[in-house]
Protein backbone atom coordinates (compact mmCIF):
# COMPACT_ATOMS: atom_id res chain seq x y z
CA UNK A 1 0.00 0.00 0.00
CA UNK A 2 1.42 3.36 -0.97
CA UNK A 3 1.82 6.24 1.43
CA UNK A 4 -0.64 8.34 -0.54
CA UNK A 5 -3.47 5.81 -0.19
CA UNK A 6 -2.76 5.45 3.51
CA UNK A 7 -2.97 9.21 3.93
CA UNK A 8 -6.26 9.35 2.01
CA UNK A 9 -7.70 6.54 4.11
CA UNK A 10 -6.79 8.19 7.38
CA UNK A 11 -8.14 11.52 6.16
CA UNK A 12 -11.49 10.02 5.08
CA UNK A 13 -11.95 8.27 8.42
CA UNK A 14 -10.89 11.23 10.55
CA UNK A 15 -13.07 13.69 8.63
CA UNK A 16 -16.05 11.32 8.81
CA UNK A 17 -15.61 10.94 12.55
CA UNK A 18 -15.10 14.66 13.17
CA UNK A 19 -18.09 15.73 11.05
CA UNK A 20 -20.60 13.36 12.62
CA UNK A 21 -19.17 13.82 16.13
CA UNK A 22 -19.55 17.61 15.92
CA UNK A 23 -22.91 17.31 14.15
CA UNK A 24 -24.30 15.16 16.96
CA UNK A 25 -23.34 17.73 19.60
CA UNK A 26 -24.59 20.70 17.52
CA UNK A 27 -27.98 19.06 16.91
CA UNK A 28 -28.24 18.21 20.60
CA UNK A 29 -27.29 21.77 21.58
CA UNK A 30 -29.99 23.26 19.37
CA UNK A 31 -32.56 20.70 20.50
CA UNK A 32 -31.90 21.54 24.14
CA UNK A 33 -31.85 25.32 23.66
CA UNK A 34 -35.17 25.58 21.84
CA UNK A 35 -37.91 27.75 23.29
CA UNK A 36 -39.93 24.70 24.28
CA UNK A 37 -37.10 22.21 24.51
CA UNK A 38 -38.19 18.68 25.39
CA UNK A 39 -34.64 17.73 26.33
CA UNK A 40 -32.37 19.62 28.70
CA UNK A 41 -28.65 19.95 28.13
CA UNK A 42 -26.60 17.36 29.96
CA UNK A 43 -22.81 17.29 29.52
CA UNK A 44 -22.65 13.51 29.92
CA UNK A 45 -25.25 13.07 27.20
CA UNK A 46 -23.25 15.41 24.99
CA UNK A 47 -20.06 13.37 25.47
CA UNK A 48 -21.92 10.12 24.73
CA UNK A 49 -23.58 11.55 21.64
CA UNK A 50 -20.26 12.96 20.39
CA UNK A 51 -18.56 9.57 20.84
CA UNK A 52 -21.37 7.75 19.04
CA UNK A 53 -21.26 10.36 16.26
CA UNK A 54 -17.50 9.88 15.89
CA UNK A 55 -17.95 6.09 15.75
CA UNK A 56 -20.70 6.37 13.14
CA UNK A 57 -18.61 8.77 11.03
CA UNK A 58 -15.63 6.44 11.28
CA UNK A 59 -17.89 3.60 10.14
CA UNK A 60 -18.94 5.53 7.04
CA UNK A 61 -15.33 6.46 6.25
CA UNK A 62 -14.20 2.88 6.87
CA UNK A 63 -16.84 1.29 4.68
CA UNK A 64 -15.56 3.35 1.73
CA UNK A 65 -12.03 2.15 2.51
CA UNK A 66 -13.01 -1.51 2.92
CA UNK A 67 -14.24 -1.52 -0.69
CA UNK A 68 -10.60 -1.04 -1.74
CA UNK A 69 -9.28 -4.02 0.22
CA UNK A 70 -8.19 -7.20 -1.50
CA UNK A 71 -10.32 -10.33 -1.09
CA UNK A 72 -7.60 -11.87 1.08
CA UNK A 73 -7.51 -8.90 3.44
CA UNK A 74 -11.28 -8.88 3.89
CA UNK A 75 -11.60 -12.65 4.38
CA UNK A 76 -8.71 -12.63 6.85
CA UNK A 77 -10.26 -9.75 8.79
CA UNK A 78 -13.66 -11.46 8.90
CA UNK A 79 -12.34 -14.93 9.84
CA UNK A 80 -10.02 -13.58 12.55
CA UNK A 81 -12.85 -11.34 13.77
CA UNK A 82 -15.13 -14.36 13.79
CA UNK A 83 -12.75 -16.59 15.74
CA UNK A 84 -12.19 -13.77 18.23
CA UNK A 85 -16.00 -13.39 18.26
CA UNK A 86 -16.26 -16.94 19.64
CA UNK A 87 -13.71 -15.91 22.24
CA UNK A 88 -15.84 -12.84 23.04
CA UNK A 89 -18.83 -15.12 23.53
CA UNK A 90 -16.91 -17.53 25.79
CA UNK A 91 -15.57 -14.53 27.73
CA UNK A 92 -19.19 -13.45 28.24
CA UNK A 93 -19.91 -16.78 29.94
CA UNK A 94 -16.75 -16.47 32.06
CA UNK A 95 -17.86 -12.92 32.91
CA UNK A 96 -20.91 -14.36 34.66
CA UNK A 97 -18.64 -16.23 37.08
CA UNK A 98 -17.13 -12.86 37.94
CA UNK A 99 -20.65 -11.63 38.63
CA UNK A 100 -20.76 -13.87 41.70
CA UNK A 101 -17.35 -12.65 42.88
CA UNK A 102 -18.41 -9.06 42.32
CA UNK A 103 -21.71 -9.50 44.18
CA UNK A 104 -19.68 -10.98 47.05
CA UNK A 105 -17.61 -7.81 47.47
CA UNK A 106 -19.79 -5.11 49.02
CA UNK A 107 -17.34 -2.49 47.86
CA UNK A 108 -15.61 -1.82 44.64
CA UNK A 109 -16.46 -5.15 43.02
CA UNK A 110 -17.71 -3.50 39.85
CA UNK A 111 -14.36 -1.88 39.18
CA UNK A 112 -12.44 -5.02 40.18
CA UNK A 113 -14.45 -7.04 37.69
CA UNK A 114 -13.68 -4.55 34.93
CA UNK A 115 -10.02 -5.56 35.20
CA UNK A 116 -11.13 -8.51 33.04
CA UNK A 117 -12.97 -6.40 30.47
CA UNK A 118 -10.06 -5.75 28.11
CA UNK A 119 -10.29 -9.00 26.17
CA UNK A 120 -13.32 -7.63 24.33
CA UNK A 121 -11.09 -5.21 22.41
CA UNK A 122 -8.73 -7.93 21.12
CA UNK A 123 -10.12 -7.88 17.57
CA UNK A 124 -9.76 -4.10 17.33
CA UNK A 125 -6.03 -4.35 18.16
CA UNK A 126 -4.88 -7.66 16.71
CA UNK A 127 -6.45 -7.45 13.25
CA UNK A 128 -5.28 -3.92 12.35
CA UNK A 129 -1.83 -4.86 13.65
CA UNK A 130 -1.80 -7.75 11.14
CA UNK A 131 -3.74 -6.32 8.18
CA UNK A 132 -2.65 -2.66 8.53
CA UNK A 133 -5.45 -1.22 6.43
CA UNK A 134 -7.74 1.75 7.08
CA UNK A 135 -10.96 0.39 8.58
CA UNK A 136 -9.50 -2.87 9.93
CA UNK A 137 -10.03 -2.11 13.63
CA UNK A 138 -13.70 -1.21 13.27
CA UNK A 139 -14.40 -4.03 10.79
CA UNK A 140 -12.86 -6.76 12.92
CA UNK A 141 -14.51 -5.55 16.12
CA UNK A 142 -17.88 -5.40 14.36
CA UNK A 143 -17.49 -8.93 12.98
CA UNK A 144 -16.62 -10.15 16.47
CA UNK A 145 -19.68 -8.37 17.87
CA UNK A 146 -21.99 -9.77 15.17
CA UNK A 147 -20.76 -13.34 15.64
CA UNK A 148 -20.94 -13.20 19.43
CA UNK A 149 -24.42 -11.67 19.39
CA UNK A 150 -25.63 -14.36 16.96
CA UNK A 151 -24.37 -16.97 19.43
CA UNK A 152 -26.44 -15.29 22.13
CA UNK A 153 -25.06 -13.00 24.78
CA UNK A 154 -26.65 -11.63 27.90
CA UNK A 155 -26.34 -8.09 26.56
CA UNK A 156 -28.21 -9.04 23.41
CA UNK A 157 -27.88 -6.84 20.37
CA UNK A 158 -26.45 -3.98 22.42
CA UNK A 159 -23.05 -5.60 21.77
CA UNK A 160 -23.40 -4.35 18.19
CA UNK A 161 -23.45 -0.77 19.50
CA UNK A 162 -20.54 -1.59 21.83
CA UNK A 163 -18.62 -3.04 18.89
CA UNK A 164 -19.21 0.12 16.90
CA UNK A 165 -18.00 2.40 19.71
CA UNK A 166 -15.01 0.22 20.67
CA UNK A 167 -13.86 -0.39 17.12
CA UNK A 168 -14.62 3.18 16.06
CA UNK A 169 -12.57 4.87 18.78
CA UNK A 170 -9.68 2.40 18.29
CA UNK A 171 -9.84 3.16 14.57
CA UNK A 172 -9.49 6.89 15.30
CA UNK A 173 -6.14 6.21 16.99
CA UNK A 174 -4.82 4.17 14.05
CA UNK A 175 -6.02 6.92 11.68
CA UNK A 176 -4.33 9.62 13.76
CA UNK A 177 -1.09 7.66 13.45
CA UNK A 178 -1.63 7.70 9.67
CA UNK A 179 -1.82 3.88 9.36
CA UNK A 180 1.99 3.93 9.26
CA UNK A 181 2.98 3.24 12.83
CA UNK A 182 2.02 0.04 14.61
CA UNK A 183 4.32 0.37 17.60
CA UNK A 184 3.61 -0.06 21.30
CA UNK A 185 2.44 3.53 21.66
CA UNK A 186 -0.20 3.15 18.93
CA UNK A 187 -1.46 -0.20 20.17
CA UNK A 188 -1.74 1.03 23.75
CA UNK A 189 -3.49 4.24 22.69
CA UNK A 190 -5.88 2.26 20.46
CA UNK A 191 -6.78 -0.12 23.27
CA UNK A 192 -7.38 2.89 25.53
CA UNK A 193 -9.66 4.31 22.82
CA UNK A 194 -11.62 1.06 22.65
CA UNK A 195 -11.88 1.01 26.46
CA UNK A 196 -13.29 4.53 26.44
CA UNK A 197 -15.84 3.54 23.78
CA UNK A 198 -16.96 0.50 25.77
CA UNK A 199 -17.29 2.57 28.91
CA UNK A 200 -19.45 5.22 27.23
CA UNK A 201 -21.87 2.63 25.82
CA UNK A 202 -22.05 0.60 29.03
CA UNK A 203 -22.61 3.75 31.04
CA UNK A 204 -25.55 4.67 28.80
CA UNK A 205 -27.11 1.20 28.87
CA UNK A 206 -26.36 -0.17 32.31
CA UNK A 207 -24.43 1.99 34.76
CA UNK A 208 -25.94 5.46 34.72
CA UNK A 209 -27.54 4.97 38.11
CA UNK A 210 -24.26 4.21 39.87
CA UNK A 211 -22.20 6.68 41.90
CA UNK A 212 -19.76 8.72 39.79
CA UNK A 213 -16.62 7.65 41.68
CA UNK A 214 -17.44 3.98 41.00
CA UNK A 215 -17.98 4.68 37.32
CA UNK A 216 -14.66 6.57 37.06
CA UNK A 217 -12.88 3.68 38.79
CA UNK A 218 -14.45 1.34 36.23
CA UNK A 219 -12.99 3.45 33.41
CA UNK A 220 -9.52 3.29 34.98
CA UNK A 221 -9.85 -0.49 35.45
CA UNK A 222 -10.79 -0.81 31.77
CA UNK A 223 -7.75 1.21 30.67
CA UNK A 224 -5.47 -1.13 32.63
CA UNK A 225 -7.29 -4.20 31.40
CA UNK A 226 -7.25 -3.05 27.78
CA UNK A 227 -3.50 -2.46 27.90
CA UNK A 228 -2.86 -6.02 29.08
CA UNK A 229 -5.64 -8.16 27.57
CA UNK A 230 -5.86 -6.52 24.17
CA UNK A 231 -2.78 -4.31 23.68
CA UNK A 232 -0.14 -6.67 25.01
CA UNK A 233 -1.98 -9.95 24.28
CA UNK A 234 -2.95 -8.85 20.76
CA UNK A 235 0.63 -8.00 19.85
CA UNK A 236 2.05 -11.12 21.50
CA UNK A 237 -0.43 -13.43 19.75
CA UNK A 238 0.09 -11.75 16.37
CA UNK A 239 3.87 -11.95 16.67
CA UNK A 240 3.65 -15.62 17.69
CA UNK A 241 1.45 -16.28 14.65
CA UNK A 242 3.79 -14.36 12.37
CA UNK A 243 6.67 -16.52 13.61
CA UNK A 244 4.87 -19.62 12.28
CA UNK A 245 4.91 -18.14 8.77
CA UNK A 246 1.15 -18.15 8.14
CA UNK A 247 1.10 -14.36 8.05
CA UNK A 248 3.95 -13.98 5.53
CA UNK A 249 1.47 -12.71 2.95
CA UNK A 250 0.13 -9.95 5.21
CA UNK A 251 1.38 -6.47 6.03
CA UNK A 252 2.70 -7.71 9.39
CA UNK A 253 4.54 -10.61 7.75
CA UNK A 254 6.03 -8.41 5.08
CA UNK A 255 7.13 -5.87 7.68
CA UNK A 256 8.90 -8.67 9.56
CA UNK A 257 10.59 -10.07 6.48
CA UNK A 258 11.34 -6.87 4.61
CA UNK A 259 11.99 -4.72 7.65
CA UNK B 1 -21.88 -24.43 16.44
CA UNK B 2 -24.51 -24.52 19.16
CA UNK B 3 -24.80 -21.11 20.69
CA UNK B 4 -27.05 -20.11 23.54
CA UNK B 5 -29.44 -18.72 20.96
CA UNK B 6 -30.08 -20.25 17.59
CA UNK B 7 -32.05 -19.47 14.48
CA UNK B 8 -35.45 -21.13 14.67
CA UNK B 9 -36.56 -21.82 11.10
CA UNK B 10 -40.27 -21.19 10.67
CA UNK B 11 -42.64 -19.06 8.65
CA UNK B 12 -44.27 -16.15 10.43
CA UNK B 13 -44.87 -12.43 10.09
CA UNK B 14 -41.65 -11.66 11.99
CA UNK B 15 -39.63 -14.27 10.06
CA UNK B 16 -40.60 -12.71 6.75
CA UNK B 17 -39.49 -9.18 7.69
CA UNK B 18 -36.43 -7.64 6.08
CA UNK B 19 -33.52 -8.27 8.52
CA UNK B 20 -32.07 -4.74 8.40
CA UNK B 21 -35.39 -3.01 9.08
CA UNK B 22 -36.27 -5.62 11.70
CA UNK B 23 -32.95 -4.84 13.41
CA UNK B 24 -33.66 -1.10 13.21
CA UNK B 25 -37.11 -1.53 14.77
CA UNK B 26 -35.83 -3.76 17.56
CA UNK B 27 -32.90 -1.38 18.21
CA UNK B 28 -35.39 1.50 18.55
CA UNK B 29 -37.25 -0.45 21.25
CA UNK B 30 -33.96 -1.25 23.02
CA UNK B 31 -32.79 2.35 23.08
CA UNK B 32 -36.21 3.47 24.36
CA UNK B 33 -36.10 0.98 27.23
CA UNK B 34 -32.62 2.10 28.38
CA UNK B 35 -33.94 5.55 29.25
CA UNK B 36 -36.39 4.24 31.85
CA UNK B 37 -35.50 3.99 35.54
CA UNK B 38 -38.81 2.86 36.98
CA UNK B 39 -39.65 -0.86 37.08
CA UNK B 40 -42.92 -0.62 35.11
CA UNK B 41 -41.69 0.71 31.76
CA UNK B 42 -39.10 -2.06 31.18
CA UNK B 43 -41.73 -4.58 32.30
CA UNK B 44 -44.04 -3.31 29.55
CA UNK B 45 -41.26 -3.56 26.97
CA UNK B 46 -40.46 -7.07 28.18
CA UNK B 47 -44.08 -8.14 27.79
CA UNK B 48 -44.18 -6.55 24.33
CA UNK B 49 -41.06 -8.53 23.35
CA UNK B 50 -42.53 -11.72 24.76
CA UNK B 51 -45.76 -11.12 22.85
CA UNK B 52 -43.90 -10.61 19.58
CA UNK B 53 -41.74 -13.68 20.25
CA UNK B 54 -44.55 -16.03 21.21
CA UNK B 55 -47.57 -14.77 19.23
CA UNK B 56 -46.24 -12.89 16.19
CA UNK B 57 -43.13 -15.03 15.57
CA UNK B 58 -44.60 -18.29 16.97
CA UNK B 59 -41.31 -19.36 18.57
CA UNK B 60 -41.92 -22.20 21.06
CA UNK B 61 -41.15 -21.48 24.72
CA UNK B 62 -38.55 -24.26 25.02
CA UNK B 63 -36.51 -22.40 22.38
CA UNK B 64 -35.91 -19.34 24.56
CA UNK B 65 -36.67 -20.26 28.19
CA UNK B 66 -33.16 -21.53 28.99
CA UNK B 67 -31.11 -18.45 27.99
CA UNK B 68 -33.79 -16.16 29.38
CA UNK B 69 -33.74 -17.76 32.84
CA UNK B 70 -29.94 -17.93 32.89
CA UNK B 71 -29.50 -14.25 32.13
CA UNK B 72 -32.27 -13.19 34.48
CA UNK B 73 -30.82 -14.94 37.53
CA UNK B 74 -27.30 -13.70 36.88
CA UNK B 75 -28.37 -10.19 35.93
CA UNK B 76 -30.61 -9.81 38.95
CA UNK B 77 -27.80 -10.75 41.33
CA UNK B 78 -25.45 -8.19 39.79
CA UNK B 79 -27.69 -5.19 39.22
CA UNK B 80 -29.69 -5.31 42.42
CA UNK B 81 -26.65 -5.70 44.68
CA UNK B 82 -24.64 -3.05 42.83
CA UNK B 83 -27.37 -0.44 42.95
CA UNK B 84 -28.24 -1.18 46.56
CA UNK B 85 -24.72 -0.05 47.46
CA UNK B 86 -23.73 2.42 44.75
CA UNK B 87 -26.88 4.16 43.64
CA UNK B 88 -26.75 7.77 42.39
CA UNK B 89 -30.03 9.47 43.26
CA UNK B 90 -31.75 11.51 40.58
CA UNK B 91 -31.22 15.26 41.17
CA UNK B 92 -33.28 16.61 44.03
CA UNK B 93 -34.67 13.30 45.22
CA UNK B 94 -34.25 11.99 48.74
CA UNK B 95 -32.82 8.55 49.46
CA UNK B 96 -33.97 6.08 52.08
CA UNK B 97 -31.12 4.37 53.85
CA UNK B 98 -32.09 0.88 54.96
CA UNK B 99 -28.85 -0.05 56.63
CA UNK B 100 -25.57 1.71 57.26
CA UNK B 101 -22.20 0.65 58.66
CA UNK B 102 -19.18 2.87 58.21
CA UNK B 103 -18.99 4.00 54.57
CA UNK B 104 -21.23 1.20 53.38
CA UNK B 105 -24.97 1.79 53.14
CA UNK B 106 -27.90 0.06 51.49
CA UNK B 107 -30.34 2.36 49.72
CA UNK B 108 -33.98 1.45 49.14
CA UNK B 109 -34.21 3.43 45.89
CA UNK B 110 -31.10 1.61 44.71
CA UNK B 111 -32.81 -1.75 45.12
CA UNK B 112 -35.76 -0.37 43.19
CA UNK B 113 -33.49 0.78 40.37
CA UNK B 114 -31.73 -2.61 40.49
CA UNK B 115 -35.07 -4.29 39.85
CA UNK B 116 -35.70 -1.83 37.02
CA UNK B 117 -32.29 -2.64 35.49
CA UNK B 118 -32.93 -6.37 35.77
CA UNK B 119 -36.20 -5.89 33.92
CA UNK B 120 -34.35 -3.74 31.40
CA UNK B 121 -31.94 -6.61 30.80
CA UNK B 122 -34.90 -8.98 30.47
CA UNK B 123 -36.49 -6.73 27.87
CA UNK B 124 -33.24 -6.37 25.92
CA UNK B 125 -32.52 -10.11 26.01
CA UNK B 126 -36.06 -10.96 24.91
CA UNK B 127 -35.89 -8.51 22.02
CA UNK B 128 -32.49 -9.94 21.03
CA UNK B 129 -33.86 -13.48 21.14
CA UNK B 130 -36.67 -12.25 18.92
CA UNK B 131 -34.16 -11.07 16.33
CA UNK B 132 -31.72 -14.00 16.47
CA UNK B 133 -34.35 -16.75 16.49
CA UNK B 134 -36.32 -15.30 13.55
CA UNK B 135 -33.45 -14.23 11.28
CA UNK B 136 -31.48 -16.56 9.03
CA UNK B 137 -27.84 -15.41 9.50
CA UNK B 138 -27.17 -15.62 5.76
CA UNK B 139 -30.18 -13.42 4.99
CA UNK B 140 -29.05 -11.03 7.72
CA UNK B 141 -25.62 -10.52 6.13
CA UNK B 142 -27.06 -10.33 2.59
CA UNK B 143 -29.55 -7.73 3.78
CA UNK B 144 -26.80 -5.71 5.48
CA UNK B 145 -24.94 -5.67 2.15
CA UNK B 146 -28.00 -4.91 0.01
CA UNK B 147 -29.86 -2.48 2.24
CA UNK B 148 -27.42 -1.06 4.79
CA UNK B 149 -24.54 -0.44 2.34
CA UNK B 150 -22.34 -2.78 4.39
CA UNK B 151 -19.12 -3.44 2.36
CA UNK B 152 -19.78 -6.64 0.39
CA UNK B 153 -16.20 -7.91 0.72
CA UNK B 154 -16.50 -7.90 4.47
CA UNK B 155 -20.05 -9.25 4.28
CA UNK B 156 -18.94 -12.32 2.36
CA UNK B 157 -16.09 -12.63 4.82
CA UNK B 158 -18.63 -12.82 7.64
CA UNK B 159 -20.52 -15.53 5.76
CA UNK B 160 -17.26 -17.48 5.45
CA UNK B 161 -16.51 -16.96 9.16
CA UNK B 162 -20.02 -18.05 10.09
CA UNK B 163 -19.78 -21.13 7.88
CA UNK B 164 -16.50 -22.02 9.59
CA UNK B 165 -17.86 -21.80 13.16
CA UNK B 166 -18.67 -25.53 13.53
CA UNK B 167 -15.24 -26.37 12.14
CA UNK B 168 -13.23 -24.85 14.98
CA UNK B 169 -14.39 -27.43 17.49
CA UNK B 170 -13.20 -30.25 15.21
CA UNK B 171 -9.97 -28.34 14.63
CA UNK B 172 -9.43 -27.96 18.37
CA UNK B 173 -9.94 -31.71 18.86
CA UNK B 174 -7.31 -32.44 16.20
CA UNK B 175 -4.79 -30.09 17.83
CA UNK B 176 -5.45 -31.60 21.28
CA UNK B 177 -4.97 -35.11 19.91
CA UNK B 178 -1.77 -34.03 18.20
CA UNK B 179 -0.45 -32.62 21.47
CA UNK B 180 -1.44 -35.68 23.48
CA UNK B 181 0.14 -38.16 21.09
CA UNK B 182 3.40 -36.28 21.61
CA UNK B 183 3.08 -36.69 25.36
CA UNK B 184 1.86 -33.17 26.21
CA UNK B 185 -0.89 -33.93 28.69
CA UNK B 186 -3.72 -31.83 30.05
CA UNK B 187 -4.44 -30.87 33.62
CA UNK B 188 -7.90 -29.87 34.79
CA UNK B 189 -6.63 -27.19 37.20
CA UNK B 190 -7.08 -23.50 36.50
CA UNK B 191 -3.36 -23.12 35.87
CA UNK B 192 -3.40 -26.16 33.60
CA UNK B 193 -6.24 -24.68 31.59
CA UNK B 194 -4.37 -21.41 31.20
CA UNK B 195 -1.32 -23.31 29.88
CA UNK B 196 -3.49 -25.29 27.48
CA UNK B 197 -5.08 -22.08 26.22
CA UNK B 198 -1.63 -20.72 25.43
CA UNK B 199 -0.63 -23.97 23.74
CA UNK B 200 -3.75 -24.29 21.57
CA UNK B 201 -4.42 -20.63 20.68
CA UNK B 202 -1.61 -20.22 18.14
CA UNK B 203 -2.17 -23.48 16.19
CA UNK B 204 -5.93 -22.87 16.13
CA UNK B 205 -5.55 -19.32 14.82
CA UNK B 206 -2.85 -20.42 12.37
CA UNK B 207 -5.17 -23.02 10.90
CA UNK B 208 -7.96 -20.42 10.65
CA UNK B 209 -5.61 -18.11 8.76
CA UNK B 210 -4.50 -20.89 6.38
CA UNK B 211 -8.12 -21.78 5.66
CA UNK B 212 -9.10 -18.19 5.00
CA UNK B 213 -6.16 -17.74 2.63
CA UNK B 214 -7.32 -20.76 0.62
CA UNK B 215 -10.88 -19.42 0.55
CA UNK B 216 -9.64 -16.00 -0.60
CA UNK B 217 -7.60 -17.56 -3.42
CA UNK B 218 -10.61 -19.63 -4.49
CA UNK B 219 -12.83 -16.55 -4.48
CA UNK B 220 -10.31 -14.50 -6.45
CA UNK B 221 -9.93 -17.28 -9.02
CA UNK B 222 -13.71 -17.08 -9.55
CA UNK B 223 -13.41 -13.30 -10.11
CA UNK B 224 -15.11 -12.28 -6.85
CA UNK B 225 -15.61 -8.52 -6.89
CA UNK B 226 -13.68 -8.12 -10.13
CA UNK B 227 -16.52 -6.35 -11.94
CA UNK B 228 -18.32 -3.20 -10.81
CA UNK B 229 -21.86 -4.60 -11.00
CA UNK B 230 -22.86 -7.12 -8.35
CA UNK B 231 -25.36 -9.92 -8.44
CA UNK B 232 -26.51 -12.02 -5.49
CA UNK B 233 -27.61 -15.61 -5.32
CA UNK B 234 -30.44 -14.43 -3.11
CA UNK B 235 -32.03 -10.98 -3.28
CA UNK B 236 -33.38 -9.65 -0.01
CA UNK B 237 -36.24 -7.25 -0.59
CA UNK B 238 -37.80 -4.39 1.34
CA UNK B 239 -41.60 -4.44 1.35
CA UNK B 240 -44.02 -1.83 2.71
CA UNK B 241 -44.66 -4.25 5.58
CA UNK B 242 -41.03 -3.84 6.72
CA UNK B 243 -41.39 -0.07 7.00
CA UNK B 244 -44.70 -0.61 8.77
CA UNK B 245 -42.92 -2.82 11.33
CA UNK B 246 -40.26 -0.16 11.93
CA UNK B 247 -42.93 2.52 12.32
CA UNK B 248 -44.90 0.18 14.57
CA UNK B 249 -41.90 -0.34 16.85
CA UNK B 250 -41.29 3.41 17.19
CA UNK B 251 -45.00 4.01 17.83
CA UNK B 252 -45.17 1.18 20.35
CA UNK B 253 -42.18 2.63 22.24
CA UNK B 254 -43.78 6.09 22.25
CA UNK B 255 -47.14 4.62 23.30
CA UNK B 256 -45.61 2.72 26.23
CA UNK B 257 -43.71 5.78 27.49
CA UNK B 258 -46.76 8.03 27.04
CA UNK B 259 -49.06 5.50 28.69
CA UNK B 260 -46.74 5.10 31.66
CA UNK B 261 -46.58 8.88 32.04
CA UNK B 262 -50.41 9.04 32.01
CA UNK B 263 -50.56 6.36 34.69
CA UNK B 264 -48.01 8.31 36.72
CA UNK B 265 -45.62 5.36 36.79
CA UNK B 266 -42.83 7.02 34.81
CA UNK B 267 -39.92 8.34 36.88
CA UNK B 268 -37.04 10.40 35.54
CA UNK B 269 -37.35 9.06 31.99
CA UNK B 270 -34.25 10.01 30.00
CA UNK B 271 -32.70 11.84 32.96
CA UNK B 272 -29.12 10.94 33.75
CA UNK B 273 -27.70 12.07 37.09
CA UNK B 274 -25.31 14.95 36.46
CA UNK B 275 -21.69 14.31 37.38
Interface residues (C-beta under 8 A of the other chain):
Chain A: X39 X42 X43 X44 X45 X63 X66 X67 X69 X70 X71 X72 X74 X75 X76 X77 X78 X79 X80 X81 X82 X83 X85 X86 X89 X96 X99 X100 X102 X103 X106 X107 X109 X110 X139 X143 X146 X147 X149 X150 X151 X152 X153 X154 X155 X156 X157 X158 X161 X204 X205 X206 X208 X209 X210 X211 X212 X214 X237 X240 X241 X244 X246 X247 X249
Chain B: X1 X3 X4 X5 X6 X23 X26 X27 X30 X34 X37 X67 X70 X71 X74 X75 X77 X78 X79 X81 X82 X83 X85 X86 X87 X88 X104 X110 X113 X117 X121 X124 X125 X127 X128 X129 X131 X132 X137 X140 X149 X150 X151 X153 X154 X156 X157 X158 X160 X161 X162 X164 X165 X168 X201 X202 X204 X205 X206 X208 X209 X210 X211 X212 X213 X215 X216 X217 X219 X220 X224 X225 X270 X272 X273 X274 X275
